[in-house]
Amino acid sequence: MAHMLGYLIAGAVGLAAMYFLDPDRGKRRRALVRDRAAGTIRHAGAIAERTQRKVVSDAYGVSQKMSQAAATEDEPPNDATLAQKVMTELFRDRRIPKGSINVNAENGVLQLRGQVEHPEEVLEIEGRVRRVPGVLDVENLLHLPGTPAKTS
């Protein structure tokens, strides 16, 4: 059995030598094999480089998220940032009238002033504002059309 394997290996080496050392087409065949091998190596290098860039950028993104999370847990946002955050969350919904509501923040307490069309909007808007992280309390001064504006 070992002799048979040796004969098969010797035959394969002989065929490869005959294939590549052929005086008529051997030079072309060697060039094709060399070019394909070089292309495969270049392609593998490009894949490795792309993978390396992705891993580095993913690691950077994770580190930024972790540092951002650590920074936001320690300190509450200032009033201007909190008011902007509330406006972003609140006016994301197109049904809420952006031009009719003023949002102010003072020491984490949000003041909502303005006019809304429906009574249920008053409670919905207040509930949305209360869910924003960093809001300590809400002073709701919203009113309906035809009713006098509330004062603090």
PyMOL CGO cylinders between C-alpha atoms (Angstrom):
from pymol import cmd
from pymol.cgo import CYLINDER

trace = [
    CYLINDER, 0.00, 0.00, 0.00, 2.86, 2.38, 0.84, 0.3, 1, 1, 1, 1, 1, 1,
    CYLINDER, 2.86, 2.38, 0.84, 4.48, 1.55, -2.51, 0.3, 1, 1, 1, 1, 1, 1,
    CYLINDER, 4.48, 1.55, -2.51, 1.23, 2.37, -4.30, 0.3, 1, 1, 1, 1, 1, 1,
    CYLINDER, 1.23, 2.37, -4.30, 1.06, 5.80, -2.62, 0.3, 1, 1, 1, 1, 1, 1,
    CYLINDER, 1.06, 5.80, -2.62, 4.67, 6.47, -3.59, 0.3, 1, 1, 1, 1, 1, 1,
    CYLINDER, 4.67, 6.47, -3.59, 3.91, 5.57, -7.20, 0.3, 1, 1, 1, 1, 1, 1,
    CYLINDER, 3.91, 5.57, -7.20, 0.90, 7.89, -7.23, 0.3, 1, 1, 1, 1, 1, 1,
    CYLINDER, 0.90, 7.89, -7.23, 2.93, 10.80, -5.82, 0.3, 1, 1, 1, 1, 1, 1,
    CYLINDER, 2.93, 10.80, -5.82, 5.75, 10.16, -8.29, 0.3, 1, 1, 1, 1, 1, 1,
    CYLINDER, 5.75, 10.16, -8.29, 3.23, 10.04, -11.14, 0.3, 1, 1, 1, 1, 1, 1,
    CYLINDER, 3.23, 10.04, -11.14, 1.63, 13.34, -10.03, 0.3, 1, 1, 1, 1, 1, 1,
    CYLINDER, 1.63, 13.34, -10.03, 5.04, 15.03, -9.81, 0.3, 1, 1, 1, 1, 1, 1,
    CYLINDER, 5.04, 15.03, -9.81, 5.90, 13.69, -13.26, 0.3, 1, 1, 1, 1, 1, 1,
    CYLINDER, 5.90, 13.69, -13.26, 2.63, 14.97, -14.74, 0.3, 1, 1, 1, 1, 1, 1,
    CYLINDER, 2.63, 14.97, -14.74, 3.14, 18.41, -13.16, 0.3, 1, 1, 1, 1, 1, 1,
    CYLINDER, 3.14, 18.41, -13.16, 6.71, 18.57, -14.48, 0.3, 1, 1, 1, 1, 1, 1,
    CYLINDER, 6.71, 18.57, -14.48, 5.56, 17.55, -17.94, 0.3, 1, 1, 1, 1, 1, 1,
    CYLINDER, 5.56, 17.55, -17.94, 2.71, 20.08, -17.80, 0.3, 1, 1, 1, 1, 1, 1,
    CYLINDER, 2.71, 20.08, -17.80, 4.89, 23.03, -16.74, 0.3, 1, 1, 1, 1, 1, 1,
    CYLINDER, 4.89, 23.03, -16.74, 8.10, 22.12, -18.57, 0.3, 1, 1, 1, 1, 1, 1,
    CYLINDER, 8.10, 22.12, -18.57, 6.43, 21.48, -21.92, 0.3, 1, 1, 1, 1, 1, 1,
    CYLINDER, 6.43, 21.48, -21.92, 8.56, 23.28, -24.56, 0.3, 1, 1, 1, 1, 1, 1,
    CYLINDER, 8.56, 23.28, -24.56, 5.51, 24.53, -26.51, 0.3, 1, 1, 1, 1, 1, 1,
    CYLINDER, 5.51, 24.53, -26.51, 3.08, 25.73, -23.83, 0.3, 1, 1, 1, 1, 1, 1,
    CYLINDER, 3.08, 25.73, -23.83, 4.98, 25.42, -20.55, 0.3, 1, 1, 1, 1, 1, 1,
    CYLINDER, 4.98, 25.42, -20.55, 6.04, 29.07, -20.42, 0.3, 1, 1, 1, 1, 1, 1,
    CYLINDER, 6.04, 29.07, -20.42, 2.43, 30.25, -20.82, 0.3, 1, 1, 1, 1, 1, 1,
    CYLINDER, 2.43, 30.25, -20.82, 1.16, 27.77, -18.21, 0.3, 1, 1, 1, 1, 1, 1,
    CYLINDER, 1.16, 27.77, -18.21, 3.80, 28.85, -15.69, 0.3, 1, 1, 1, 1, 1, 1,
    CYLINDER, 3.80, 28.85, -15.69, 2.90, 32.51, -16.28, 0.3, 1, 1, 1, 1, 1, 1,
    CYLINDER, 2.90, 32.51, -16.28, -0.81, 31.79, -15.77, 0.3, 1, 1, 1, 1, 1, 1,
    CYLINDER, -0.81, 31.79, -15.77, -0.17, 29.96, -12.50, 0.3, 1, 1, 1, 1, 1, 1,
    CYLINDER, -0.17, 29.96, -12.50, 2.16, 32.74, -11.30, 0.3, 1, 1, 1, 1, 1, 1,
    CYLINDER, 2.16, 32.74, -11.30, -0.39, 35.46, -12.19, 0.3, 1, 1, 1, 1, 1, 1,
    CYLINDER, -0.39, 35.46, -12.19, -3.28, 33.63, -10.51, 0.3, 1, 1, 1, 1, 1, 1,
    CYLINDER, -3.28, 33.63, -10.51, -1.24, 33.04, -7.37, 0.3, 1, 1, 1, 1, 1, 1,
    CYLINDER, -1.24, 33.04, -7.37, -0.21, 36.70, -7.26, 0.3, 1, 1, 1, 1, 1, 1,
    CYLINDER, -0.21, 36.70, -7.26, -3.83, 37.80, -7.76, 0.3, 1, 1, 1, 1, 1, 1,
    CYLINDER, -3.83, 37.80, -7.76, -5.03, 35.50, -5.00, 0.3, 1, 1, 1, 1, 1, 1,
    CYLINDER, -5.03, 35.50, -5.00, -2.39, 36.88, -2.63, 0.3, 1, 1, 1, 1, 1, 1,
    CYLINDER, -2.39, 36.88, -2.63, -3.33, 40.48, -3.50, 0.3, 1, 1, 1, 1, 1, 1,
    CYLINDER, -3.33, 40.48, -3.50, -7.03, 39.72, -3.02, 0.3, 1, 1, 1, 1, 1, 1,
    CYLINDER, -7.03, 39.72, -3.02, -6.37, 38.07, 0.35, 0.3, 1, 1, 1, 1, 1, 1,
    CYLINDER, -6.37, 38.07, 0.35, -4.29, 41.09, 1.38, 0.3, 1, 1, 1, 1, 1, 1,
    CYLINDER, -4.29, 41.09, 1.38, -7.09, 43.47, 0.43, 0.3, 1, 1, 1, 1, 1, 1,
    CYLINDER, -7.09, 43.47, 0.43, -9.60, 41.43, 2.42, 0.3, 1, 1, 1, 1, 1, 1,
    CYLINDER, -9.60, 41.43, 2.42, -7.27, 41.36, 5.43, 0.3, 1, 1, 1, 1, 1, 1,
    CYLINDER, -7.27, 41.36, 5.43, -6.74, 45.13, 5.22, 0.3, 1, 1, 1, 1, 1, 1,
    CYLINDER, -6.74, 45.13, 5.22, -10.49, 45.80, 4.96, 0.3, 1, 1, 1, 1, 1, 1,
    CYLINDER, -10.49, 45.80, 4.96, -11.18, 43.48, 7.90, 0.3, 1, 1, 1, 1, 1, 1,
    CYLINDER, -11.18, 43.48, 7.90, -8.47, 45.16, 9.96, 0.3, 1, 1, 1, 1, 1, 1,
    CYLINDER, -8.47, 45.16, 9.96, -9.94, 48.63, 9.25, 0.3, 1, 1, 1, 1, 1, 1,
    CYLINDER, -9.94, 48.63, 9.25, -13.42, 47.43, 10.24, 0.3, 1, 1, 1, 1, 1, 1,
    CYLINDER, -13.42, 47.43, 10.24, -12.20, 45.88, 13.49, 0.3, 1, 1, 1, 1, 1, 1,
    CYLINDER, -12.20, 45.88, 13.49, -10.30, 49.06, 14.40, 0.3, 1, 1, 1, 1, 1, 1,
    CYLINDER, -10.30, 49.06, 14.40, -13.28, 51.30, 13.62, 0.3, 1, 1, 1, 1, 1, 1,
    CYLINDER, -13.28, 51.30, 13.62, -15.68, 49.04, 15.54, 0.3, 1, 1, 1, 1, 1, 1,
    CYLINDER, -15.68, 49.04, 15.54, -13.37, 49.07, 18.55, 0.3, 1, 1, 1, 1, 1, 1,
    CYLINDER, -13.37, 49.07, 18.55, -13.13, 52.87, 18.35, 0.3, 1, 1, 1, 1, 1, 1,
    CYLINDER, -13.13, 52.87, 18.35, -16.93, 53.13, 18.18, 0.3, 1, 1, 1, 1, 1, 1,
    CYLINDER, -16.93, 53.13, 18.18, -17.37, 50.91, 21.22, 0.3, 1, 1, 1, 1, 1, 1,
    CYLINDER, -17.37, 50.91, 21.22, -14.83, 52.95, 23.18, 0.3, 1, 1, 1, 1, 1, 1,
    CYLINDER, -14.83, 52.95, 23.18, -16.63, 56.18, 22.24, 0.3, 1, 1, 1, 1, 1, 1,
    CYLINDER, -16.63, 56.18, 22.24, -20.00, 54.77, 23.32, 0.3, 1, 1, 1, 1, 1, 1,
    CYLINDER, -20.00, 54.77, 23.32, -18.53, 53.63, 26.63, 0.3, 1, 1, 1, 1, 1, 1,
    CYLINDER, -18.53, 53.63, 26.63, -16.88, 56.99, 27.34, 0.3, 1, 1, 1, 1, 1, 1,
    CYLINDER, -16.88, 56.99, 27.34, -20.08, 58.82, 26.34, 0.3, 1, 1, 1, 1, 1, 1,
    CYLINDER, -20.08, 58.82, 26.34, -22.18, 56.60, 28.61, 0.3, 1, 1, 1, 1, 1, 1,
    CYLINDER, -22.18, 56.60, 28.61, -19.78, 57.14, 31.50, 0.3, 1, 1, 1, 1, 1, 1,
    CYLINDER, -19.78, 57.14, 31.50, -19.84, 60.92, 31.00, 0.3, 1, 1, 1, 1, 1, 1,
    CYLINDER, -19.84, 60.92, 31.00, -23.64, 61.17, 30.83, 0.3, 1, 1, 1, 1, 1, 1,
    CYLINDER, -23.64, 61.17, 30.83, -24.20, 59.04, 33.93, 0.3, 1, 1, 1, 1, 1, 1,
    CYLINDER, -24.20, 59.04, 33.93, -22.09, 61.28, 36.15, 0.3, 1, 1, 1, 1, 1, 1,
    CYLINDER, -22.09, 61.28, 36.15, -23.45, 64.74, 35.45, 0.3, 1, 1, 1, 1, 1, 1,
    CYLINDER, -23.45, 64.74, 35.45, -26.95, 65.92, 34.53, 0.3, 1, 1, 1, 1, 1, 1,
    CYLINDER, -26.95, 65.92, 34.53, -27.19, 68.08, 31.41, 0.3, 1, 1, 1, 1, 1, 1,
    CYLINDER, -27.19, 68.08, 31.41, -27.25, 71.85, 31.79, 0.3, 1, 1, 1, 1, 1, 1,
    CYLINDER, -27.25, 71.85, 31.79, -30.56, 73.65, 31.30, 0.3, 1, 1, 1, 1, 1, 1,
    CYLINDER, -30.56, 73.65, 31.30, -29.95, 74.71, 27.69, 0.3, 1, 1, 1, 1, 1, 1,
    CYLINDER, -29.95, 74.71, 27.69, -28.95, 71.17, 26.70, 0.3, 1, 1, 1, 1, 1, 1,
    CYLINDER, -28.95, 71.17, 26.70, -31.93, 69.71, 28.55, 0.3, 1, 1, 1, 1, 1, 1,
    CYLINDER, -31.93, 69.71, 28.55, -34.36, 72.11, 26.85, 0.3, 1, 1, 1, 1, 1, 1,
    CYLINDER, -34.36, 72.11, 26.85, -32.87, 71.28, 23.45, 0.3, 1, 1, 1, 1, 1, 1,
    CYLINDER, -32.87, 71.28, 23.45, -33.11, 67.56, 24.19, 0.3, 1, 1, 1, 1, 1, 1,
    CYLINDER, -33.11, 67.56, 24.19, -36.76, 67.93, 25.19, 0.3, 1, 1, 1, 1, 1, 1,
    CYLINDER, -36.76, 67.93, 25.19, -37.56, 69.92, 22.05, 0.3, 1, 1, 1, 1, 1, 1,
    CYLINDER, -37.56, 69.92, 22.05, -35.87, 67.30, 19.89, 0.3, 1, 1, 1, 1, 1, 1,
    CYLINDER, -35.87, 67.30, 19.89, -37.87, 64.49, 21.48, 0.3, 1, 1, 1, 1, 1, 1,
    CYLINDER, -37.87, 64.49, 21.48, -41.13, 66.43, 21.60, 0.3, 1, 1, 1, 1, 1, 1,
    CYLINDER, -41.13, 66.43, 21.60, -41.18, 67.94, 18.12, 0.3, 1, 1, 1, 1, 1, 1,
    CYLINDER, -41.18, 67.94, 18.12, -40.10, 64.71, 16.45, 0.3, 1, 1, 1, 1, 1, 1,
    CYLINDER, -40.10, 64.71, 16.45, -43.83, 63.98, 16.25, 0.3, 1, 1, 1, 1, 1, 1,
    CYLINDER, -43.83, 63.98, 16.25, -45.28, 66.13, 13.45, 0.3, 1, 1, 1, 1, 1, 1,
    CYLINDER, -45.28, 66.13, 13.45, -48.67, 66.30, 15.18, 0.3, 1, 1, 1, 1, 1, 1,
    CYLINDER, -48.67, 66.30, 15.18, -47.27, 68.47, 17.96, 0.3, 1, 1, 1, 1, 1, 1,
    CYLINDER, -47.27, 68.47, 17.96, -47.37, 72.16, 16.95, 0.3, 1, 1, 1, 1, 1, 1,
    CYLINDER, -47.37, 72.16, 16.95, -43.76, 73.32, 17.07, 0.3, 1, 1, 1, 1, 1, 1,
    CYLINDER, -43.76, 73.32, 17.07, -44.47, 77.02, 16.64, 0.3, 1, 1, 1, 1, 1, 1,
    CYLINDER, -44.47, 77.02, 16.64, -47.13, 77.10, 19.37, 0.3, 1, 1, 1, 1, 1, 1,
    CYLINDER, -47.13, 77.10, 19.37, -45.11, 75.72, 22.30, 0.3, 1, 1, 1, 1, 1, 1,
    CYLINDER, -45.11, 75.72, 22.30, -42.20, 77.30, 24.15, 0.3, 1, 1, 1, 1, 1, 1,
    CYLINDER, -42.20, 77.30, 24.15, -39.87, 75.10, 26.19, 0.3, 1, 1, 1, 1, 1, 1,
    CYLINDER, -39.87, 75.10, 26.19, -37.69, 76.54, 28.97, 0.3, 1, 1, 1, 1, 1, 1,
    CYLINDER, -37.69, 76.54, 28.97, -35.57, 74.75, 31.56, 0.3, 1, 1, 1, 1, 1, 1,
    CYLINDER, -35.57, 74.75, 31.56, -34.46, 75.97, 34.95, 0.3, 1, 1, 1, 1, 1, 1,
    CYLINDER, -34.46, 75.97, 34.95, -32.55, 73.70, 37.35, 0.3, 1, 1, 1, 1, 1, 1,
    CYLINDER, -32.55, 73.70, 37.35, -33.92, 70.60, 35.63, 0.3, 1, 1, 1, 1, 1, 1,
    CYLINDER, -33.92, 70.60, 35.63, -37.54, 71.79, 35.79, 0.3, 1, 1, 1, 1, 1, 1,
    CYLINDER, -37.54, 71.79, 35.79, -39.14, 72.25, 32.36, 0.3, 1, 1, 1, 1, 1, 1,
    CYLINDER, -39.14, 72.25, 32.36, -41.71, 74.95, 31.68, 0.3, 1, 1, 1, 1, 1, 1,
    CYLINDER, -41.71, 74.95, 31.68, -44.11, 74.38, 28.81, 0.3, 1, 1, 1, 1, 1, 1,
    CYLINDER, -44.11, 74.38, 28.81, -45.95, 77.48, 27.59, 0.3, 1, 1, 1, 1, 1, 1,
    CYLINDER, -45.95, 77.48, 27.59, -48.27, 77.89, 24.66, 0.3, 1, 1, 1, 1, 1, 1,
    CYLINDER, -48.27, 77.89, 24.66, -51.52, 76.87, 23.07, 0.3, 1, 1, 1, 1, 1, 1,
    CYLINDER, -51.52, 76.87, 23.07, -52.64, 73.45, 21.84, 0.3, 1, 1, 1, 1, 1, 1,
    CYLINDER, -52.64, 73.45, 21.84, -55.83, 72.50, 20.00, 0.3, 1, 1, 1, 1, 1, 1,
    CYLINDER, -55.83, 72.50, 20.00, -57.07, 69.50, 22.03, 0.3, 1, 1, 1, 1, 1, 1,
    CYLINDER, -57.07, 69.50, 22.03, -57.19, 68.82, 25.79, 0.3, 1, 1, 1, 1, 1, 1,
    CYLINDER, -57.19, 68.82, 25.79, -55.60, 65.37, 25.41, 0.3, 1, 1, 1, 1, 1, 1,
    CYLINDER, -55.60, 65.37, 25.41, -52.55, 66.98, 23.78, 0.3, 1, 1, 1, 1, 1, 1,
    CYLINDER, -52.55, 66.98, 23.78, -51.80, 68.82, 27.04, 0.3, 1, 1, 1, 1, 1, 1,
    CYLINDER, -51.80, 68.82, 27.04, -51.42, 65.57, 28.98, 0.3, 1, 1, 1, 1, 1, 1,
    CYLINDER, -51.42, 65.57, 28.98, -49.66, 63.74, 26.13, 0.3, 1, 1, 1, 1, 1, 1,
    CYLINDER, -49.66, 63.74, 26.13, -47.05, 66.49, 25.76, 0.3, 1, 1, 1, 1, 1, 1,
    CYLINDER, -47.05, 66.49, 25.76, -46.44, 66.64, 29.51, 0.3, 1, 1, 1, 1, 1, 1,
    CYLINDER, -46.44, 66.64, 29.51, -46.04, 62.85, 29.64, 0.3, 1, 1, 1, 1, 1, 1,
    CYLINDER, -46.04, 62.85, 29.64, -43.52, 62.88, 26.81, 0.3, 1, 1, 1, 1, 1, 1,
    CYLINDER, -43.52, 62.88, 26.81, -41.50, 65.61, 28.47, 0.3, 1, 1, 1, 1, 1, 1,
    CYLINDER, -41.50, 65.61, 28.47, -41.44, 63.76, 31.81, 0.3, 1, 1, 1, 1, 1, 1,
    CYLINDER, -41.44, 63.76, 31.81, -39.97, 60.66, 30.09, 0.3, 1, 1, 1, 1, 1, 1,
    CYLINDER, -39.97, 60.66, 30.09, -36.90, 62.55, 28.83, 0.3, 1, 1, 1, 1, 1, 1,
    CYLINDER, -36.90, 62.55, 28.83, -33.85, 61.63, 30.95, 0.3, 1, 1, 1, 1, 1, 1,
    CYLINDER, -33.85, 61.63, 30.95, -32.67, 64.54, 33.09, 0.3, 1, 1, 1, 1, 1, 1,
    CYLINDER, -32.67, 64.54, 33.09, -36.09, 66.16, 33.53, 0.3, 1, 1, 1, 1, 1, 1,
    CYLINDER, -36.09, 66.16, 33.53, -36.77, 66.54, 37.25, 0.3, 1, 1, 1, 1, 1, 1,
    CYLINDER, -36.77, 66.54, 37.25, -40.24, 68.09, 37.00, 0.3, 1, 1, 1, 1, 1, 1,
    CYLINDER, -40.24, 68.09, 37.00, -42.59, 69.74, 34.51, 0.3, 1, 1, 1, 1, 1, 1,
    CYLINDER, -42.59, 69.74, 34.51, -44.45, 73.00, 34.98, 0.3, 1, 1, 1, 1, 1, 1,
    CYLINDER, -44.45, 73.00, 34.98, -47.25, 72.72, 32.43, 0.3, 1, 1, 1, 1, 1, 1,
    CYLINDER, -47.25, 72.72, 32.43, -48.65, 76.12, 31.41, 0.3, 1, 1, 1, 1, 1, 1,
    CYLINDER, -48.65, 76.12, 31.41, -50.24, 74.92, 28.14, 0.3, 1, 1, 1, 1, 1, 1,
    CYLINDER, -50.24, 74.92, 28.14, -53.77, 76.11, 27.43, 0.3, 1, 1, 1, 1, 1, 1,
    CYLINDER, -53.77, 76.11, 27.43, -56.54, 75.60, 24.87, 0.3, 1, 1, 1, 1, 1, 1,
    CYLINDER, -56.54, 75.60, 24.87, -57.79, 78.19, 22.35, 0.3, 1, 1, 1, 1, 1, 1,
    CYLINDER, -57.79, 78.19, 22.35, -60.23, 80.62, 23.93, 0.3, 1, 1, 1, 1, 1, 1,
    CYLINDER, -60.23, 80.62, 23.93, -58.97, 80.02, 27.46, 0.3, 1, 1, 1, 1, 1, 1,
    CYLINDER, -58.97, 80.02, 27.46, -56.69, 82.45, 29.26, 0.3, 1, 1, 1, 1, 1, 1,
    CYLINDER, -56.69, 82.45, 29.26, -53.01, 81.59, 29.41, 0.3, 1, 1, 1, 1, 1, 1,
    CYLINDER, -53.01, 81.59, 29.41, -51.85, 80.10, 32.69, 0.3, 1, 1, 1, 1, 1, 1,
    CYLINDER, -51.85, 80.10, 32.69, -49.24, 81.88, 34.75, 0.3, 1, 1, 1, 1, 1, 1,
    CYLINDER, -49.24, 81.88, 34.75, -46.69, 80.34, 37.06, 0.3, 1, 1, 1, 1, 1, 1,
]
cmd.load_cgo(trace, "trace")
